């Protein structure tokens, strides 16, 4: 057999030594993906939440009735590779600051909406986008169904729509349960990615907005329970006033365990110092660092490994003009997370 023929018969998958699936949505997931995409012989899959309906995404969703595109855009931008990756990221993340119909819209959202209009299914549209932007990995919706998030509070109040999770008027309330309406099935390719994974990473990200909704499609929890992959959870840096007010690290992990039907094998929690200027800005929104109280929790879950350390990025996230949503000022340090995830 010639060397040329031998090269042609090598499958790309045969070069893969580890398959990692990152589950979530938004900026937290993109931080992890950005850090892992350069690791050689690693196959990355992102499974993305589809219940978002805030900001530019909400406007497009209301008008066109497609799957929300904001979280897909961020994952595509994070995984953009090649010599033009910086330009691709700028293009996907560009937000219009003027124009009566465009102000606040994100160019990446508009591109993905156009692709959803052109292709027969949302998944086909996203798959095409991964090819156009030469993405290093695959980006998958957790379901192809058009769904909304149903939120039930401890006082019995029920609201429909993920945007309520960011409403400060609802701050301090306890969320009793979330569900999808209507119910939906786990997307087949997302299920296959979970089944083949060596490692499944959940977080960081809004607990009830970006993470737990991924567990709600029929088949997700069952697949996660059956897989032999290492299940990892990254605890958020700060509480969220209208989602996780006064939540400690163990409260976060308990919610993950409840919705996933299994405890994480690895939990990463920050114990590093956050600058006082940032803390004061968060305190004005009634949000505070997540307290690490896992020392007592671990006694009941000895199979779980807890890794603590300084995982705070030294870069403060600037506010983007034209963005109507309140965004986090802090991010995890992706490189530090990747080091733990790859070596634990």
Residue pairs with C-beta under 8 A, 6 or more apart in sequence:
13 43
15 41
16 41
16 42
16 43
17 41
17 42
18 41
18 42
18 43
18 198
18 199
19 42
19 43
19 45
19 193
19 196
19 197
19 198
19 199
20 36
20 42
20 43
20 44
20 45
20 197
20 198
20 199
20 200
20 201
20 341
21 44
21 45
21 46
21 47
21 193
21 194
21 197
21 199
21 200
21 201
21 229
22 29
22 32
22 33
22 36
22 44
22 45
22 46
22 47
22 201
23 29
23 46
23 47
23 142
23 200
23 201
23 202
23 211
23 214
24 32
24 46
24 47
24 48
24 49
24 202
24 203
24 204
24 205
24 210
24 211
24 214
25 48
25 49
25 52
25 71
25 74
25 75
25 205
25 209
25 210
25 211
25 214
26 49
26 52
26 70
26 71
26 74
26 205
26 206
26 209
26 210
27 74
27 205
27 317
27 327
27 328
27 331
28 203
28 204
28 205
28 206
28 210
28 234
28 236
28 331
28 332
29 46
29 48
29 71
29 74
29 75
29 78
29 203
29 204
29 205
29 210
30 74
30 75
30 77
30 78
31 78
31 204
31 313
31 331
31 332
31 334
31 337
32 201
32 204
32 234
32 332
32 334
32 337
32 338
32 341
33 44
33 46
33 75
33 78
33 79
33 137
34 78
34 79
34 334
35 334
35 335
35 337
35 338
36 42
36 44
36 338
36 341
36 342
37 44
37 78
37 79
37 81
37 136
37 137
39 338
39 342
43 137
44 79
44 136
44 137
44 138
45 137
45 138
45 139
45 140
45 193
45 197
46 75
46 79
46 137
46 138
46 139
46 140
47 140
47 141
47 142
47 190
47 193
47 194
47 214
48 71
48 72
48 75
48 139
48 140
48 141
48 142
48 214
49 71
49 142
49 209
49 210
49 211
49 213
49 214
50 67
50 68
50 71
50 141
50 142
50 143
50 145
50 147
50 213
51 68
51 147
51 148
51 149
51 162
51 180
51 213
52 58
52 68
52 70
52 71
52 162
52 209
53 61
53 62
53 68
53 148
53 161
53 162
53 163
54 70
54 162
54 163
54 166
54 325
55 70
55 104
55 323
55 324
55 325
56 70
56 95
56 104
56 105
56 106
56 109
56 324
57 68
57 69
57 70
57 109
58 68
58 163
59 104
59 105
60 66
60 68
60 69
60 105
60 109
60 110
60 113
61 67
61 68
64 113
64 116
64 117
65 146
66 113
66 116
66 117
66 122
66 146
67 116
67 122
67 141
67 144
67 146
69 108
69 109
69 112
69 113
69 116
70 106
70 109
71 210
72 112
72 126
72 129
72 139
72 141
73 92
73 93
73 106
73 108
73 109
73 112
74 93
75 139
76 92
76 108
76 129
76 130
76 133
76 135
76 139
77 88
77 89
77 92
77 93
77 108
79 130
79 135
79 136
79 137
79 139
80 88
80 89
80 92
80 133
80 134
80 135
80 136
81 134
81 135
81 136
82 88
82 134
84 134
88 133
88 134
91 107
91 108
92 106
92 107
92 108
92 111
92 133
93 106
93 107
93 108
94 106
94 107
94 108
95 104
95 105
95 106
95 107
95 320
95 321
95 322
95 323
96 102
96 103
96 104
96 105
96 106
96 107
96 322
97 103
97 321
97 322
103 322
104 322
104 323
104 324
111 129
112 125
112 126
112 129
115 125
115 126
115 128
115 129
116 122
116 125
118 125
119 125
119 128
121 144
122 141
122 144
123 140
123 141
123 144
123 187
123 189
126 139
126 140
126 141
127 138
129 135
129 139
130 137
130 138
130 139
138 189
138 193
140 187
140 189
140 190
140 193
141 187
141 190
142 186
142 187
142 190
142 213
142 214
142 217
142 220
143 180
143 184
143 185
143 186
143 187
143 190
143 217
144 187
145 180
145 182
145 184
145 185
145 217
147 180
147 181
147 182
147 184
148 160
148 161
148 162
148 180
148 181
149 160
149 161
149 162
149 165
149 178
149 179
149 180
149 181
149 209
149 213
150 158
150 159
150 160
150 178
150 179
150 180
150 181
151 158
151 159
151 160
151 161
151 164
151 165
151 175
151 177
151 178
151 208
152 158
152 175
152 176
152 177
152 178
152 179
153 159
153 170
153 173
153 174
153 175
153 176
154 173
154 174
154 175
154 176
155 173
157 173
159 170
160 181
162 209
162 213
164 170
164 242
165 206
165 208
165 209
165 240
165 242
165 243
166 209
166 242
166 325
166 326
167 242
168 241
168 242
168 285
170 242
171 241
171 242
171 245
171 286
172 241
172 242
172 245
172 286
173 242
173 245
174 245
175 208
175 243
178 208
178 212
178 213
178 216
179 216
180 213
180 216
180 217
183 218
184 216
184 217
184 218
185 217
185 218
185 219
186 217
186 218
186 219
186 220
186 223
187 217
191 219
191 220
191 223
194 200
194 220
194 223
194 224
194 227
194 229
195 223
195 226
195 227
197 227
197 229
198 229
198 230
199 229
199 230
199 232
199 341
200 224
200 227
200 229
200 230
200 231
200 232
201 232
201 233
201 234
201 341
202 211
202 214
202 231
202 232
202 233
202 234
202 256
202 260
202 264
203 211
203 233
203 234
203 235
203 236
204 234
204 235
204 236
204 237
204 332
205 211
205 236
206 236
206 240
206 243
207 236
207 240
207 243
207 244
207 247
207 252
207 255
208 243
208 244
209 243
211 256
212 255
212 256
212 259
214 220
215 221
215 224
215 259
215 260
216 259
221 259
221 260
221 261
222 261
224 231
224 260
224 261
224 262
225 260
225 261
225 262
230 265
230 266
231 260
231 262
231 264
231 265
231 266
232 264
232 265
232 266
232 267
232 268
232 341
232 344
233 252
233 253
233 256
233 264
233 266
233 267
233 268
234 267
234 268
234 332
234 337
235 249
235 252
235 253
235 267
235 268
235 269
235 270
235 290
236 244
236 252
236 290
237 270
237 274
237 289
237 290
237 311
237 312
237 328
237 330
237 332
238 282
238 287
238 288
238 289
238 290
238 328
238 330
239 245
239 246
239 247
239 287
239 288
239 289
239 290
240 287
241 285
241 286
241 287
244 251
244 252
245 286
247 290
248 290
248 291
248 292
248 293
249 267
249 269
249 290
249 291
249 292
249 293
249 294
249 297
250 293
250 294
250 296
250 297
252 290
253 263
253 264
253 267
253 294
253 297
254 297
256 264
257 263
257 264
263 301
263 303
263 304
264 304
265 303
265 304
265 305
266 304
266 305
266 307
266 340
266 341
266 344
267 294
267 304
267 305
267 306
267 307
268 307
268 308
268 311
268 337
268 340
268 341
269 290
269 292
269 294
269 306
269 307
269 308
270 289
270 290
270 292
270 308
270 309
270 310
270 311
270 312
270 332
271 292
271 308
271 309
271 310
272 309
272 310
272 311
272 312
273 310
273 312
274 289
274 312
274 330
278 316
278 329
278 330
279 288
279 289
281 329
282 288
282 329
285 326
292 308
294 306
298 304
298 306
305 344
307 340
307 344
309 336
309 340
310 333
310 336
311 332
311 333
311 336
311 337
312 330
312 332
312 333
313 330
313 331
313 332
313 333
313 334
314 333
315 331
316 329
316 330
317 327
317 328
317 329
317 330
317 331
319 327
320 327
